[in-house]
Amino acid sequence: MFESTAQTSGKIQENISGISAVKEMKMEQQRASEISKQLKTMADRSVQRGKMMNLASEGILGIAAFVQHQHYVCYNQVLRHYHESENY
């Protein structure tokens, strides 16, 4: 009887250990899934930031080109006006 009880107790203990191991594996999988989601979110945000920085850079270059063109136009007008006033 004691032997039978000991065997049954041992099997119950094995089952409990097995259930605990399965629970731990599931928790590890859930943690891995959460970490994966967080990494994907960070990567997506990084890509988005890169796109925004690129857009801002393009905007700054566009403004600089426009200002340079306006400066060139104004400078030529001043030179033309200066040369015309010398001829009179």
Backbone hydrogen bonds, N-H to C=O, Kabsch-Sander energy under -0.5 kcal/mol:
donor,donor_aa,acceptor,acceptor_aa,energy
5,T,1,M,-2.5
6,A,2,F,-2.5
7,Q,3,E,-2.5
8,T,4,S,-2.5
9,S,5,T,-2.8
10,G,6,A,-2.6
11,K,7,Q,-2.5
12,I,8,T,-2.6
13,Q,9,S,-2.5
14,E,10,G,-2.3
15,N,11,K,-2.6
16,I,12,I,-2.6
17,S,13,Q,-2.5
18,G,14,E,-2.8
19,I,15,N,-2.8
20,S,16,I,-2.5
21,A,17,S,-2.4
22,V,18,G,-2.4
23,K,19,I,-2.5
24,E,20,S,-2.5
25,M,21,A,-2.4
26,K,22,V,-2.5
27,M,23,K,-2.6
28,E,24,E,-2.5
29,Q,25,M,-2.5
30,Q,26,K,-2.5
31,R,27,M,-2.6
32,A,28,E,-2.8
33,S,29,Q,-2.4
34,E,30,Q,-2.6
35,I,31,R,-2.8
36,S,32,A,-2.4
37,K,33,S,-2.3
38,Q,34,E,-2.5
39,L,35,I,-2.7
40,K,36,S,-2.3
41,T,37,K,-2.4
42,M,38,Q,-2.5
43,A,39,L,-2.5
44,D,40,K,-2.8
45,R,41,T,-2.5
46,S,42,M,-2.4
47,V,43,A,-2.4
48,Q,44,D,-2.5
49,R,45,R,-2.9
50,G,46,S,-2.3
51,K,47,V,-2.4
52,M,48,Q,-2.4
53,M,49,R,-2.7
54,N,50,G,-2.3
55,L,51,K,-2.5
56,A,52,M,-2.6
57,S,53,M,-2.5
58,E,54,N,-2.6
59,G,55,L,-2.3
60,I,56,A,-2.5
61,L,57,S,-2.5
62,G,58,E,-2.4
63,I,59,G,-2.5
64,A,60,I,-2.6
65,A,61,L,-2.3
66,F,62,G,-2.2
67,V,63,I,-2.8
68,Q,64,A,-2.4
69,H,65,A,-2.3
70,Q,66,F,-2.7
71,H,67,V,-2.6
72,Y,68,Q,-2.2
73,V,69,H,-2.6
74,C,70,Q,-2.7
75,Y,71,H,-2.6
76,N,72,Y,-2.3
77,Q,73,V,-2.1
78,V,74,C,-2.4
79,L,75,Y,-2.5
80,R,76,N,-2.7
81,H,77,Q,-2.6
82,Y,78,V,-2.6
83,H,79,L,-2.7
84,E,80,R,-2.5
85,S,81,H,-2.2
86,E,82,Y,-1.5
87,N,83,H,-1.3
88,Y,84,E,-0.8
